[in-house]
Each structure stands twice: as C-alpha cells, then as structure tokens.
Amino acid sequence: MFIELANARWSQARDHGEEDSERLAAANNMAVSLNDEGKHAEAEEMQRAVLAVQKRVLGAEHPDTLTTASNLASSLSRQGKYAEAEEMEREVLAVQKRVLGAEHPDTLTTASNLASSLSDQGKQAEAEEMEREVLAVRKRVLGVEHPDTLCSRSDLACCLYDQGKHAEAEEMEREVLKVEKRVLGADHPDTLTTAHNLASSLSRQGKLAEAEEMQREVLAVRKRVQGADHPDTMITASNLARSLSDQGKHAEAEEMQREVLVEMKRVQGAEHPDTLATANNLASSLSRQGKHAEAEEMQREVLAARKQVQGAEHPKTLATAHNLASSLFNQGKHAEAEKMLHEVLAVRKRVLGAEHPDTLRTADNLACYLSRQGKDEEAVVMLREVLAVRKRVQGAEHHDWMITASNLASSFILQGKHAEAEEMLLQVLAVRKRVLGAEHPHTLSAEKTLGIILSRKRKHAKRRRSDVEC
C-alpha cells in the first residue's frame, strides 16, 4: 500500500520545480519505497539529489535536511557501505545534538542508527556502549514502556547477539516481548520482530526445538495478520526453514525454502535482496544434503545477481562467494575453492577490516581448506592468528572463538600433535560447558572429539609398551 501511494505521489510531483516542497517530500517518500523494494542504489541516488537541494534551499542544519541525510546513511548501510554511512551519521549526530539537543527523538534515532553501522563493521563494544546510552535516555525521557524505548532494548539485544552474548540477548528479548505483548499487543509487527529475534538467540544456544516452535507461532500470526505473501511473513518462513536445516531436517527445510523462493520471486522479484538470501539459504540446505553440484549452480546464480544488484564488494555478495567456495571444496575442486577464499579474504580485509567477524570467519575457513590439503603448517599459523584476534576482540567465551579453537585442535590432530590438540580441546570443552551447557550439541561434539584423541593416545601408549616388551 505504501509503495503504491509513494509511486502515485511521485508521479504527480516529479514535474514540479526542483525546489518545490511537495516534490522534495514525494522524492523522500519514493526513496523510502525504493529501499523497501531492495533498490538501495536508486534510493541513494534520489536522496543525494534531494539532500543537495535541501542544503541549498533550507540550509545544512534544517531538520528536514538532517532527516534526509540520516535516511541516505541508511541507504548506504543497506548497500554495505558501512564506513561511509558511519561518517555521515556522525556528522548528522553532531549537528542534531547542537541544534535539536542530545535528548531529541531524531538525535536518539541517529545515534541508534550509528550504533548499527558500528556493529556492522565489527565495532561491537562501541556499538553496545552507544545503544546503552540511547536506551538510558529513552527510559528517562519517554518511559520504560514507550515503543521507542522497547525498540532500543531490542537493538541492544541484537548488539549483544552479534557479540555472541546469546544468553544475555535472550534474557533481554524475553523481557521486551513480555512488555510488547501487553502494551502493543501480540499481533503488533514490533512484537513479532522481537519474537523472531528471540528465536534466533535460542537457536544459537542449541535450543533448536524451542526456536522452531516460536518461529512457527510467529509465522502463523504473520500469515493471519499480514498475509502469506507479505515480505516479513516470507522472511520468517525462510528463517524457520534454516532452523529445520540446523536440526538436520534438511528435506523439510529444502521444501519450505523452495516454496518461499517461488513466492518471493513472484512478489518481490528474482533480484530482490530477500529473494537472493532465500536462494542462498536453499543452496546451503542442498549442500548439507550432499547435493553440492546443485548447490554450486544456485550459488553461482545468486553470486552473479548480487554482483549486479548489490555490488561485487557488498557483504552479502562476499558471503555468497564464501559459501560457493565451500561447495567447490566439497566437490574436490580444492584449488578453485582456495583461490576464491583468498579473494574474499582480501576484499573483506580491505572493506570491513582485518578484525571484522566476517573477515575472521573467512580466514578460519581458508585455514581449514589448507589443512585438509596437507598444508598443515600454513593452516596452524593462520588459525593461531585468528584465535589471538578473536580472544582480544571478542573474548575467549565467544561462540566464534570456540569454533576457531576447535579448528586449530583439528589441525593439530592432522599433524599428529595429540598433546596440543588435547590441551586446546580441554579449553574449548570447559568454555562450552560453562557458556552453552553440558547438553548443547557443540559441547557434546567437543567431548566426542576429545574422546577420540584420548583413545588414540591410549592405543599409541599400548603399542609402545608392546614394542618394549618384545
């Protein structure tokens, strides 16, 4: 409905004079509509044009000018231009604090958006600090149950989630959900978004059945309230399919993702970011079932579309290239896979920074590829570097630190360094028991691997004793 109204209003006003206030307002609304359709580059172009006129006519510090600049920063962020978005948001925030005041709603919105840009660049600690500051002001000025305050609490929970603080995120999301159900209603879009995010926090802690149940509930409400072909409904269905895949229900996940993909193509178009994300998830489900050739074909299609629509250096484009490398490696195309990951790593270092979580994840996977090709020394050096950065930046209890430590232990095993592998796995096991719980799948996996190491050591010791006796 909003898209239709925005198009109609823009059609009526586009031929007005460049400085006409109605034309500027219609252009801004049209840019918002373009963003909703995933046409972020077009939205950026329109917002830059509006911003230039507003600066000339209204002045750089006029509230309308600042709003357009803030919206432009959001368009940049959606294209993965996080550093540029951050720079613009800092400029807008400085002016808003001086002109509107530090506690003005628009100032707080910009601060929250800036926190998101920081988080997207892996600057999690700074992002969390800013989200907490915004939340404190909103609590004091607006009250603890105001929708904007609840939104801040949800944003903070997302920031905690991105840092691997899943239990803390879950606790906050449960509190927010309880209030939103009472204040906004169980069917309100914000309530459903919080429930959706809570399901993700549960999933990352291994509470897969509970996460699935919650996603099914959200999906049922969204179908009833928003309709089966609403973008939010389809995203929930896509995420539910991922939860099913995480539980090993790959066939069911594949079927659901195929259905969602057909609907997304029909409603939003084949090149919409949400459509491409679902296609990417479907490819992952195929890969998990060993259908690597089919997964590769789909990932190549998604990669080509993302390069064209979002750009070759967009984080989502790089994520698809990363996944494609996995499909190639799983088919024995090791050289091509390694080459692709080296390229992804180089771009991520340049665009996101050497310490960004996505950059570290690529380095982690590349090291695993090297190890499985017998390049053990090179793999160990890379994994040690990643592990050190993770410990310093994310902390030794972060989910990703545990994954890298486990991968390093695996490399030690392949080198026959069982003592070093055992030492590393004991650290991982202790952290997983404390953070995830004794029954979490990742904890059980670490216990199993450690058991194999100890078994190999016992067999090796037995053989040595036999040799001596002989």
C-alpha positions in Angstrom: 0.0 0.0 0.0 2.8 2.5 0.9 4.7 1.6 -2.2 1.6 2.4 -4.4 1.0 5.7 -2.6 4.6 6.7 -2.9 4.6 5.9 -6.6 1.4 7.9 -7.1 2.6 10.9 -5.2 5.9 10.9 -7.0 4.2 10.7 -10.4 2.1 13.8 -9.6 5.0 15.8 -8.2 8.1 14.8 -10.2 7.5 17.5 -12.9 7.3 20.3 -10.3 10.2 22.7 -9.8 13.4 21.2 -8.3 12.9 23.3 -5.1 9.2 22.6 -4.7 8.5 21.4 -1.2 5.9 18.9 -2.4 8.3 17.4 -4.9 11.0 17.1 -2.2 8.7 15.3 0.2 7.4 13.0 -2.6 11.0 12.2 -3.6 11.9 11.3 0.0 8.9 9.0 0.3 9.8 7.4 -3.0 13.3 6.8 -1.8 11.9 5.0 1.3 9.7 2.9 -1.0 12.7 2.0 -3.2 14.6 0.9 -0.1 11.7 -1.3 0.9 11.8 -2.9 -2.6 15.6 -3.5 -2.1 16.5 -0.9 -4.7 19.0 0.8 -2.4 21.3 2.3 -5.1 18.3 4.0 -6.7 17.2 5.2 -3.3 20.7 6.6 -2.6 20.7 8.5 -5.9 17.3 10.1 -5.2 18.3 11.0 -1.6 21.5 12.6 -2.7 19.6 14.8 -5.2 17.1 15.8 -2.5 19.9 16.5 0.0 21.7 18.8 -2.4 18.6 20.9 -2.9 17.7 21.0 0.8 21.2 22.1 1.8 21.0 24.9 -0.8 17.4 26.0 0.0 16.8 25.1 3.7 20.4 25.0 4.9 22.6 22.2 6.2 21.2 22.3 9.7 17.5 22.4 8.9 15.6 19.4 10.5 14.3 18.2 7.1 17.9 18.3 5.6 19.2 16.3 8.6 16.4 13.7 8.2 17.3 13.2 4.5 21.0 12.9 5.4 20.1 10.3 8.0 17.9 8.3 5.5 20.7 8.5 3.0 23.1 7.0 5.6 20.6 4.1 6.0 20.6 3.5 2.2 24.4 3.4 2.2 24.4 0.9 5.1 22.0 -1.3 3.3 24.5 -1.5 0.4 27.3 -2.5 2.7 28.9 1.0 2.6 29.2 0.9 6.4 32.2 3.3 6.7 30.5 6.0 4.6 27.3 5.5 6.5 29.1 5.9 9.8 30.8 9.1 8.7 27.5 10.6 7.6 25.7 9.6 10.8 28.5 11.1 12.9 28.1 14.4 11.1 24.3 14.4 11.4 24.5 13.4 15.1 26.9 16.2 15.9 24.6 18.8 14.3 21.4 17.3 15.8 23.0 17.4 19.3 23.8 21.1 18.8 20.6 22.2 17.1 17.9 19.8 18.4 19.5 18.7 21.7 21.0 15.4 22.9 17.6 14.1 24.0 15.6 14.9 20.9 13.9 11.9 19.4 15.6 12.5 16.0 19.0 12.7 17.7 18.4 9.4 19.5 17.3 7.7 16.3 20.5 8.8 14.5 22.6 7.6 17.5 20.9 4.2 17.3 21.5 4.0 13.5 25.1 4.9 14.1 25.4 2.1 16.6 24.1 -0.3 13.9 26.7 0.9 11.4 29.4 0.4 14.0 28.1 -3.1 14.7 28.1 -3.9 11.0 31.8 -3.1 10.9 32.6 -5.3 13.8 33.0 -2.4 16.3 30.7 -4.3 18.8 32.0 -2.7 22.0 31.5 0.8 20.8 28.1 -0.1 19.3 26.9 -1.6 22.6 28.1 1.4 24.6 26.1 3.8 22.3 23.0 1.6 22.4 23.1 1.6 26.2 23.4 5.4 26.2 20.4 5.8 23.9 18.4 3.3 26.0 19.2 5.2 29.2 18.0 8.5 27.8 14.8 7.0 26.3 14.0 5.3 29.6 14.3 8.6 31.4 12.6 10.8 28.9 10.0 8.6 27.4 9.5 5.9 30.0 10.4 2.2 30.1 7.3 1.0 28.1 7.4 3.6 25.3 7.7 1.9 21.9 10.9 3.7 21.2 12.4 2.6 24.5 11.4 -1.0 23.7 12.9 -0.6 20.2 16.2 0.5 21.9 16.1 -2.6 24.2 15.6 -4.8 21.1 18.5 -3.1 19.3 20.7 -3.6 22.3 19.8 -7.3 22.4 20.8 -7.6 18.7 24.1 -5.9 19.6 24.6 -8.5 22.4 23.7 -11.3 20.0 26.3 -10.1 17.4 28.9 -10.3 20.1 28.0 -13.9 20.9 26.3 -13.0 24.2 23.3 -15.1 23.2 22.1 -15.9 26.8 22.1 -12.2 27.7 20.3 -11.3 24.4 17.7 -14.0 25.1 17.0 -12.6 28.6 16.5 -9.1 27.3 14.4 -10.2 24.3 12.1 -12.2 26.7 11.6 -9.1 28.9 10.9 -6.9 25.8 8.5 -9.4 24.4 6.5 -9.6 27.6 6.0 -5.8 27.7 5.3 -5.6 24.0 2.6 -8.2 24.2 0.9 -6.2 26.9 1.5 -2.7 25.6 1.4 -3.2 21.8 -0.4 -6.5 21.5 0.7 -10.0 20.5 0.0 -9.3 16.8 1.9 -6.0 16.5 4.8 -6.0 14.0 7.3 -5.0 16.7 6.2 -7.8 19.0 6.5 -10.3 16.2 10.0 -9.0 15.3 11.1 -9.4 18.9 9.8 -12.9 19.0 11.6 -13.6 15.7 14.9 -12.3 17.1 14.4 -14.3 20.3 14.0 -17.5 18.2 17.4 -16.7 16.7 19.0 -16.3 20.1 17.5 -19.6 21.2 18.8 -21.3 18.1 22.4 -20.1 18.6 22.3 -21.6 22.1 21.3 -25.0 20.8 17.6 -24.6 21.9 16.6 -25.6 18.4 13.2 -27.2 19.2 12.1 -24.1 21.2 13.3 -21.8 18.4 11.4 -23.8 15.8 8.2 -23.6 17.9 8.5 -19.9 18.3 9.1 -19.3 14.6 6.1 -21.4 13.7 4.0 -19.3 16.1 5.3 -16.0 14.5 4.7 -17.4 11.0 1.1 -18.3 11.8 0.4 -14.9 13.2 2.1 -13.1 10.3 0.1 -15.2 7.8 -3.1 -14.3 9.5 -2.4 -10.6 10.1 -0.1 -9.5 7.3 -0.8 -12.2 4.7 1.2 -15.1 3.3 2.9 -13.0 0.7 4.0 -10.2 3.0 7.8 -9.7 3.0 8.0 -10.2 6.8 6.0 -13.4 6.6 8.2 -14.8 3.9 11.4 -13.9 5.8 10.0 -15.7 8.9 9.3 -18.8 6.7 12.8 -18.7 5.3 14.3 -18.5 8.8 12.1 -21.3 10.0 13.5 -23.4 7.2 17.0 -22.6 8.4 16.1 -23.8 11.9 14.8 -27.0 10.4 18.0 -27.4 8.5 20.0 -26.8 11.7 18.2 -29.7 13.3 19.0 -32.0 10.4 15.6 -31.8 8.9 17.1 -30.9 5.5 14.4 -32.3 3.2 11.7 -30.4 5.0 13.9 -27.2 5.0 14.5 -27.6 1.3 10.8 -28.0 0.5 9.9 -24.9 2.5 12.7 -22.8 1.0 11.7 -23.8 -2.5 8.1 -22.7 -1.7 9.2 -19.4 -0.2 11.6 -18.7 -3.1 8.8 -19.1 -5.6 6.6 -16.6 -3.7 9.5 -14.1 -3.2 10.2 -14.2 -6.9 6.6 -13.6 -7.7 6.0 -10.8 -5.2 9.4 -9.1 -4.9 11.2 -10.2 -8.0 14.1 -12.5 -8.6 16.8 -9.9 -7.8 15.4 -8.6 -4.5 17.8 -9.0 -1.6 15.4 -11.1 0.3 14.8 -13.4 -2.7 18.6 -13.8 -3.1 19.0 -14.5 0.6 16.4 -17.3 0.4 18.1 -18.8 -2.7 21.4 -18.7 -0.8 19.8 -20.5 2.2 18.3 -23.1 -0.1 21.7 -23.7 -1.6 23.1 -24.3 1.9 20.3 -26.8 2.6 21.2 -28.6 -0.6 24.9 -28.6 0.4 24.1 -30.1 3.8 22.3 -33.0 2.0 25.4 -33.6 -0.2 23.9 -32.0 -3.3 27.0 -30.0 -3.8 26.7 -29.7 -7.6 23.1 -28.3 -7.4 24.2 -26.0 -4.6 27.1 -24.7 -6.6 24.8 -24.0 -9.6 22.4 -22.0 -7.4 25.2 -20.1 -5.6 26.8 -19.1 -8.9 23.4 -17.6 -10.0 23.0 -15.8 -6.7 26.5 -14.5 -6.8 26.0 -13.1 -10.3 22.8 -11.4 -9.3 24.3 -10.0 -6.1 27.3 -8.6 -8.0 24.9 -6.8 -10.4 22.4 -5.6 -7.8 24.4 -5.1 -4.7 27.9 -4.8 -6.0 31.0 -7.1 -6.0 32.2 -5.9 -2.6 28.8 -6.0 -0.7 29.0 -8.2 2.4 26.1 -10.4 1.1 27.9 -10.8 -2.2 31.1 -11.9 -0.4 29.0 -14.2 1.8 27.7 -16.0 -1.3 31.2 -16.3 -2.7 32.3 -17.7 0.6 29.6 -20.3 0.5 30.3 -21.1 -3.1 33.9 -21.9 -2.2 32.6 -24.5 0.3 30.5 -26.2 -2.4 33.5 -26.3 -4.7 35.8 -27.7 -2.0 33.2 -30.4 -1.1 33.3 -31.5 -4.7 37.1 -31.8 -4.7 37.7 -28.5 -6.6 40.3 -27.5 -4.0 42.4 -25.1 -6.0 39.4 -23.1 -7.2 37.9 -23.0 -3.7 41.1 -21.9 -2.1 41.6 -19.2 -4.8 38.1 -17.9 -4.2 38.5 -17.7 -0.4 41.8 -15.9 -0.8 40.0 -13.3 -3.0 37.1 -13.0 -0.5 39.6 -12.6 2.4 41.5 -9.8 0.6 38.3 -7.8 -0.1 36.9 -8.3 3.4 40.2 -7.1 5.0 40.1 -4.0 2.8 36.4 -3.2 3.1 35.5 -4.5 6.6 38.9 -4.6 8.3 41.1 -7.4 9.4 39.3 -7.8 12.7 35.7 -7.9 11.4 33.9 -11.2 12.3 33.3 -11.9 8.6 36.9 -11.4 7.8 38.0 -13.7 10.6 35.4 -16.3 9.5 36.9 -16.4 6.0 40.4 -16.7 7.4 39.2 -19.5 9.6 37.6 -21.5 6.7 40.6 -20.9 4.5 42.9 -22.3 7.1 40.7 -25.4 7.3 40.9 -25.8 3.5 44.7 -25.5 3.7 44.8 -28.1 6.5 42.7 -30.6 4.6 45.1 -30.2 1.6 48.0 -31.2 3.8 49.2 -27.6 4.2 49.2 -28.0 7.9 51.9 -25.6 9.0 50.3 -22.7 6.9 46.9 -23.6 8.4 48.2 -23.6 12.0 49.9 -20.2 11.6 46.7 -18.7 10.2 44.5 -20.3 12.9 46.7 -19.0 15.7 46.5 -15.5 14.3 42.7 -15.7 14.1 42.4 -17.2 17.6 44.5 -14.4 19.1 42.4 -11.7 17.4 39.2 -13.3 18.5 40.4 -13.6 22.1 41.4 -9.9 22.1 38.4 -8.5 20.2 35.5 -10.9 21.1 36.7 -12.7 24.2 37.6 -16.3 25.0 34.0 -17.2 25.6 32.6 -16.0 22.3 31.0 -18.7 20.0 33.4 -17.9 17.2 36.5 -18.2 19.4 35.3 -21.7 20.3 35.0 -22.7 16.6 38.4 -21.4 15.8 39.9 -23.2 18.8 38.2 -26.4 17.7 39.6 -26.0 14.2 43.1 -25.4 15.5 42.8 -28.6 17.5 41.7 -30.5 14.4 44.8 -29.2 12.6 47.0 -30.4 15.5 45.3 -33.8 15.1 46.2 -34.0 11.4 49.8 -33.1 12.3 49.8 -35.9 14.9 50.3 -33.3 17.7 47.8 -35.0 20.1 49.0 -33.4 23.3 48.5 -29.9 21.8 45.1 -30.9 20.4 44.1 -32.3 23.8 45.1 -29.2 25.6 43.1 -27.0 23.2 40.0 -29.2 23.3 40.0 -29.2 27.1 39.9 -25.4 27.0 37.0 -25.5 24.4 35.1 -28.1 26.4 35.4 -26.1 29.6 34.1 -22.9 28.0 31.3 -24.7 26.1 30.1 -26.4 29.3 30.1 -23.1 31.1 28.6 -20.9 28.3 26.4 -23.3 26.4 25.7 -26.1 28.9 26.7 -29.7 29.1 24.0 -31.0 26.7 24.5 -28.4 23.9 25.3 -30.1 20.6 28.6 -28.2 20.3 29.6 -29.3 23.8 28.8 -32.9 23.0 30.8 -32.6 19.8 33.9 -31.3 21.7 33.6 -34.2 24.2 33.4 -36.7 21.3 36.5 -35.3 19.6 38.4 -35.2 22.9 37.4 -38.8 23.5 38.9 -39.8 20.1 42.1 -38.0 21.0 42.4 -39.8 24.3 41.6 -43.1 22.7 44.4 -42.6 20.1 46.8 -41.7 22.9 46.0 -44.9 24.8 46.4 -47.0 21.7 49.7 -45.3 20.9 50.9 -45.9 24.5 49.9 -49.6 24.3 51.8 -50.1 21.1 54.9 -48.5 22.7 54.7 -50.8 25.7 54.4 -53.9 23.4 57.5 -52.7 21.5 59.4 -52.5 24.7 58.3 -56.0 25.9 59.2 -57.5 22.6 
